[in-house]
Amino acid sequence: MTTPAPRPALDRLLSPRSLAMVGASNSPTRIGGTVFANLLRAFPGDVHPVHPKDEVVQGRQAFRTVGDLPEAVDMAVIAVPAPAVVDVVAACAARGIGGATVITSGFAEAGPEGRALQDRLTEVSRDTGIRVVGPNCIGYMNAHDGVMANFMVTVDEPLPQPGPVALVSQSGGFGSYITNKAVLAGLRLGWFVSTGNEADVNVANVLRHLVERPEVGVLLSFAETLRDPEVLVETARRAAELDKPLVLLKAGRSDEAARAAMSHTASIVGSAQVLDAVCEQYGVFVASTMEELLDLGTIFQDGRRARGDRVIVMTSSGGAGVLLADEAGLAGLSVPVLPEEEQAALAADMPVPFYGSTANPVDTTAQTTAMPGAYRKVLFSVAASPSADLVTAVTWARPGPANDAIVEMYQNTDKPVAILSTAWSEQFQAAGVPTYTDPRRAMTALAALVRQSARRTQPAGPARFAPDAGRARHVRELIAAAGGETTLLESTGKSILARYGVPVTREELVTGADGAVEAAERVGGPVALKVMSYQLPHKSDAGAIRLGLRGPDAVRAGYEEMLAEVAVRAPDAVVEGVLVQQMAPARLEMTCGVQRDPVFGPMVAIGLGGVLVEVLSEAALLRPPFDAATARAALGGLLGGRLLSGRRGLSEAEQSAVAQVMVALGELALELDEVTEVDVNPLRVADGLVLAADALIVVRHG
């Protein structure tokens, strides 16, 4: 007989087969009483109370200590005073318990003493391998396995029916608020996990675990911080592979909210712009409001996918139809006029005389809603239309033949459906019909579903990056040659860029007027002269640049005048040399650079360069590694797509060249941790070629 393999720690924690509760109580007014009563409601396995005095708790034999438990249970819920928690968790680990859900507050959110307690709790988890949810959380719900390890639901409330939606929230109280509203909205929640202060298990860990669960089809999350961005990215990739939508509502997007998050859970809050870019890159939907989070859960939970973006609107109110059509267009959906033969078929089912419209929106007018047979025929025809990828209808939230027909239609089509109703309807919720009370919310949800559906046809898998040790070693020698300087010379920066395959202007570094003249002849054409000095990262401020010089006399005069001006305007600047540089042609100037986000690490930015960089202030962001196809897709998002499709936009060759520059800067950032910032501006684009005309690289030493 073979011994079964041990269960993974997160399985034991979140899908336990046996339970204990330390701090279980007989009092229904205490958290320990509420949680223990919840544990007893639906869990099919053993549930053991641990209490130092009571022999029986809510009808179950109690044990004095964790060490007295008759078995090494999978998970223990802990609701004891904060100073005792660390020792209790250590005792659980010693007993062989797989995980602990720590409900107790009074940790990092409570100040330095609480922070020290939480650090000790983290140490115990890391040293022993026991996994910990919390502290300062309201627990979790796994309705599929009957685990109600929380005080979010009281014992007099009905147990939720297990469904495909999982909600993970760092905040316990607000997570409970979202959960209750989700149930009211008709979401079928199978999982709710609050992670609290995240001494061990965090939002990203839980999402990564749940994305593999076969009963989970939609992942919703509310987070104040993202402590494990690599795991979040891995989860997003896996969710894309499995076609499971992942939706994130992120708090702390403003400076004021970031300060509130710090005081609430001692969080680190990164750039909201970076978060949005990373989510876009990896297919995560970012909800801007709690309602949008629930709206997307509602449209995704039935698992339907759209074949295209064409929506047919059926309404008995012309005004509502116009609003829905407007919002469809704003959301990126199309509202096609139905073909004449389809309109003729619809008209045949309408009352006579008929004053509505069969074009789309299909306006049946109020007279048709009073004729159930006609309404049902038109509704089914609209749903079956080959011109429809998506269906929406307007109704009133009251029982009647029209709503019966909507439920029947929904159950007999595989097309995504969104119903605009005056209120949530118990009838629709029981049937799983996605229902919205505002036209914009309905169309925003359908548009998100269209995007999710389109992603299934896109190639999956992350870009691969293999570091080049030889290249990195050579570049580090160039950085070391700068001594302790943190901002490298432009000439050094371009040498580094060239090592990564970035095309740079022809140029030479010289130390005299004669050398400048000779270099200009070799470079060819009009040239620029630039003073290289560690004290002059912005050369134009000190007159340390001359442009468009042609011929020996102009180069010599420009060289001497430039150095004379620098001597006056920046007398302390040490001149390392003068760069003689090709004047690259430009039909268009772009900028490409790297910044390091405190949460997600290096980010590559691409946007319009030169004087337009500050005027338009539009850039696309990507987190490396990424491939050229991803870079080109990011370029396509600039200027509403006009950068690629406009008459003076980027040609195919130029798109490829710019994309390769973006990939190269991403590789540089991944290979060289000491590079904190890269700014290539301008990146000059003309005649199918791209050249880096200037480069600023900032490094840290040691």
HUHUQUI-V724400 format. One line per field, one symbol per residue. ss: DSSP state (H for helix, E for strand, C for the rest). psi: psi as a letter, one per 40 degrees, with the letter a starting at -180 (. if undefined). A space follows every 50 residues. Layout:
ss: ???
psi: ???
//
This chain:
ss: CCCCCCCCHHHHHHCCCEEEEECCCCCCCCHHHHHHHHHHHHCCCEEEEE CCCCCEECCEEEECCHHHCCCCCCEEEECCCHHHHHHHHHHHHHHCCCEE EECCCCCHHHCHHHHHHHHHHHHHHHHHCCEEEECCCCEEEECCCCEEEE CCCCCCCCCCCCCCEEEEECCHHHHHHHHHHHHHHCCCEEEEEECCCCCC CCHHHHHHHHCCCCCCCEEEEEECCCCCHHHHHHHHHHHHHHCCEEEEEE CCCCHHHHHHHHHHHCCCCCCHHHHHHHHHHHCCEEECCHHHHHHHHHHH CCCCCCCCCEEEEEECCHHHHHHHHHHHHHCCCECCCCCHHHHHHHHHCC CCCCCCECCCCEECHHHHHCCHHHHHHHHHHHHHCCCCCEEEEEECCCCC HHHHHHHHHHHCCCCEEEEEECCCCHHHHHHCCCEECCHHHHHHHHHHHH HHHHHCCCCCCCCCCCCCHHHHHHHHHHHHCCCCCCECCHHHHHHHHHHC CCCECCEEEECCHHHHHHHHHHHCCCEEEEEECCCCCCHHHHCCEEEEEC CHHHHHHHHHHHHHHHHHHCCCCCCCEEEEEECCCCCEEEEEEEEEECCC EEEEEEEECCCHHHHHCCEEEECCCCCHHHHHHHHHCHHHHHHHHCCCCC CHHHHHHHHHHHHHHHHHHHHCCCEEEEEEEEEEEECCEEEECCCEEEEC CC
psi: hihiiiiidddddegieiiihheiieheeidddddddddedeheahhhih hedhdhhfeihiididdeieigidihhhgiiddeddddddddddeehdih hhdhafbdeeadddddddddddddddddehihhaafieaihgddefhggi fdhieeiihihhaehhhhhdhdddddddddddddeehghdihhhebefdc hidddddddddehdehehhiihidigegdddddddddddddefhhhhhhh ifdiddddddddddffihhahddddddddddefhhhheiddddddddddd deeiiieaehhhhhiehdddddddddddddeeiigihiidddddddddei ihiheaiedhihheiddddegddddddddddddeheehdihiihiigiii ddddddddddeeieihhhhhieiihdddddeehhhiehdddddddddddd ddddddeihihiiihhihddddddddddddeebehdhiidddddddddde ehhiihiihieidddddddddddiaiiihhhhhdegdgdddeffihifhh iddddddddddddddddddgdehhheahhhihhhihdihiihahihidde ahhhihaiabeeddddfhiihihiiiiddddddddeeiffedddeidfah iddddddddddddddddddddgdehdhhhhhihhhifeihhheihhhhii i.
//
